[in-house]
């Protein structure tokens, strides 16, 4: 069990569940669910269309990497910077050097949504547009570097067990034309930064939402590797070129000086209603 991370997909599902179960009252054509991730302190919002003051079971929204349709959910990570370590840049620097199996490598260590270690794809002979199969070749090196990043960010001590989940780790590159895992052509003018992330021990088929938040924060921070390779936009919108397709994140400035809220478009649907009957062992109080 991994208790030190946030999960955007779970939060998306929780938001829809909360509306379906009446945990949040429906008072208009859209309903916003405010969530607190109690293990990390992260605050999120999920905004769902509720036309006619009803909670939909199905919708027409789709996200890259799946053909299943769902109810659109606008997921927001509120003030995500430093959600784990207390600082957007845990080391205080936009650029660090870590020693991997093949020698020193530049890295940007970011904490926003979740801790993440981002590397320049070129350092591994890549450009960031690789298929999951091609990207898999550098996963062993990134696994070693994840441990080095965890130590540098103060997430673990030298004697702590090796984590294969935290920080998130991956590579970034400038936009180039590529094909998604579904065979769709994505041209370099259709997105702003290429990204390939690792999920535990394997290439992520798209990108974890917390990784997207960390990348969005890094891309707007001068001096980071992500800022170096990202095509900057005027309105805070960032289009991420992932193996599954383009995912859009938007940073909305906070009026109180906090870090921007990062918004992502997701989809969810109810697939079952179930009642589980669990037997109680004899002698145990109900």
QUIRA-V134163 format. One record per pair of residues at least 4 apart in sequence whose C-alpha atoms are under 7 Angstrom apart, sorted by the first residue. I is the first residue (numbers start at 0). J is the second residue. Records with the same first field share a line. If there is no record, write none. Layout:
I = J + J
This chain:
2 = 38
3 = 38 + 39
4 = 39 + 113
5 = 112 + 113 + 209
6 = 10 + 209
7 = 11 + 208 + 209
8 = 12
9 = 13
10 = 14
11 = 15 + 45 + 72 + 74 + 267
12 = 16 + 267
13 = 17
14 = 18 + 32 + 45
15 = 19
16 = 20
17 = 21 + 22 + 23
18 = 22 + 23 + 54
19 = 54
23 = 32
25 = 30 + 52
26 = 52
27 = 49 + 52
28 = 48 + 49 + 50 + 51 + 52
29 = 46 + 47 + 48 + 49 + 50
30 = 46 + 47 + 48 + 49
31 = 44 + 45 + 46 + 47
32 = 44 + 45 + 46
33 = 43 + 44 + 45
34 = 42 + 43 + 44
35 = 40 + 41 + 42 + 43
36 = 40 + 41 + 42
39 = 82 + 83
40 = 82
41 = 79 + 82
42 = 76 + 77
43 = 75 + 76 + 77
44 = 74 + 75 + 76
45 = 72 + 73 + 74 + 75
46 = 72 + 73 + 74
47 = 71 + 72 + 73
49 = 53 + 54 + 55
55 = 70
56 = 268 + 269
57 = 69 + 70 + 268
58 = 68 + 69 + 70 + 71
59 = 68 + 69 + 70
60 = 68 + 69 + 70 + 71 + 266
61 = 66 + 67 + 68 + 69 + 266
62 = 265 + 266
63 = 243 + 244 + 245 + 246
64 = 205 + 243 + 244
69 = 266 + 267 + 268
70 = 266 + 267 + 268
71 = 265 + 266 + 267
72 = 264 + 265 + 266
73 = 262 + 263 + 264 + 265
74 = 262 + 263 + 264 + 265
75 = 260 + 261 + 262 + 263
76 = 112 + 260 + 261 + 262
77 = 260 + 261
78 = 257 + 258 + 259 + 260
79 = 111 + 112 + 258 + 260
80 = 86 + 87 + 110 + 111 + 112 + 258
81 = 85 + 86 + 87 + 110 + 111
82 = 110 + 111 + 112 + 113
83 = 110 + 113 + 114
84 = 89 + 110
86 = 110
87 = 109 + 110 + 111
88 = 92 + 93 + 108 + 109 + 110
89 = 108 + 109 + 110 + 152
90 = 151 + 152
93 = 107 + 222 + 223
94 = 105 + 106 + 107 + 222 + 223
95 = 105 + 106 + 107
96 = 103 + 104 + 105 + 106
97 = 103 + 104 + 105 + 106 + 144 + 147
98 = 102 + 103 + 104
99 = 103 + 104 + 140 + 143 + 144
100 = 140
105 = 118
106 = 116 + 117 + 118
107 = 116 + 117 + 118 + 223 + 224
108 = 115 + 116 + 117
109 = 114 + 115 + 116 + 213 + 217
110 = 114 + 115 + 213
111 = 212 + 213 + 216
112 = 209 + 212 + 213
113 = 209 + 210 + 213
114 = 165 + 166 + 167
115 = 166 + 167 + 168 + 210 + 213
116 = 148 + 166 + 167 + 168 + 169
117 = 168 + 169 + 170 + 171
118 = 169 + 170 + 171 + 224
119 = 170 + 171 + 172 + 224
120 = 124 + 125 + 126 + 127 + 170 + 171 + 172
121 = 125 + 126
126 = 172
127 = 170 + 171 + 172 + 193 + 194 + 195
128 = 175 + 177 + 193
129 = 133 + 134
130 = 134 + 180 + 242
131 = 135 + 202 + 204 + 242
134 = 202
135 = 201 + 202
137 = 141
138 = 142 + 197 + 201
139 = 143
140 = 144
141 = 145 + 168
142 = 146
143 = 147
144 = 148
145 = 149 + 166 + 168
146 = 150 + 161
147 = 151
148 = 152
149 = 153 + 154 + 155 + 166
150 = 154 + 155 + 156
155 = 159
163 = 199
164 = 199
167 = 210
168 = 196 + 197
169 = 195 + 196 + 197
170 = 194 + 195 + 196
171 = 192 + 193 + 194 + 195 + 225
172 = 192 + 193 + 194 + 228
173 = 192 + 193 + 228 + 229
174 = 187 + 190 + 191 + 192 + 193
175 = 186 + 187
176 = 185 + 186 + 187
177 = 184 + 185 + 186
178 = 182 + 183 + 184 + 185
179 = 183 + 184 + 242 + 243 + 244
180 = 242 + 243
185 = 189
190 = 238 + 239 + 240 + 245
191 = 229 + 230 + 237 + 238 + 239
192 = 228 + 229 + 230 + 238 + 239 + 240
193 = 239 + 240 + 241
194 = 239 + 240 + 241
195 = 241
196 = 202 + 203 + 206
197 = 201 + 202 + 203
198 = 202 + 203
204 = 242 + 243
205 = 241 + 242 + 243
206 = 210 + 211 + 241
207 = 211
208 = 212
209 = 213
210 = 214
211 = 215
212 = 216 + 261
213 = 217
214 = 218 + 225
215 = 219 + 237 + 248
216 = 220
217 = 223 + 225 + 226
218 = 225 + 226 + 229
219 = 226
220 = 226
221 = 226
222 = 226 + 227
223 = 227
224 = 228
225 = 229
232 = 236
235 = 249 + 250 + 251
236 = 247 + 248 + 249 + 250
237 = 247 + 248 + 249
238 = 245 + 246 + 247 + 248
239 = 245 + 246 + 247
240 = 244 + 245 + 246
241 = 245
247 = 263
248 = 261 + 262 + 263
249 = 261 + 262 + 263
250 = 259 + 260 + 261 + 262
251 = 259 + 260 + 261
252 = 259 + 260
253 = 257 + 258 + 259 + 260
279 = 283 + 285
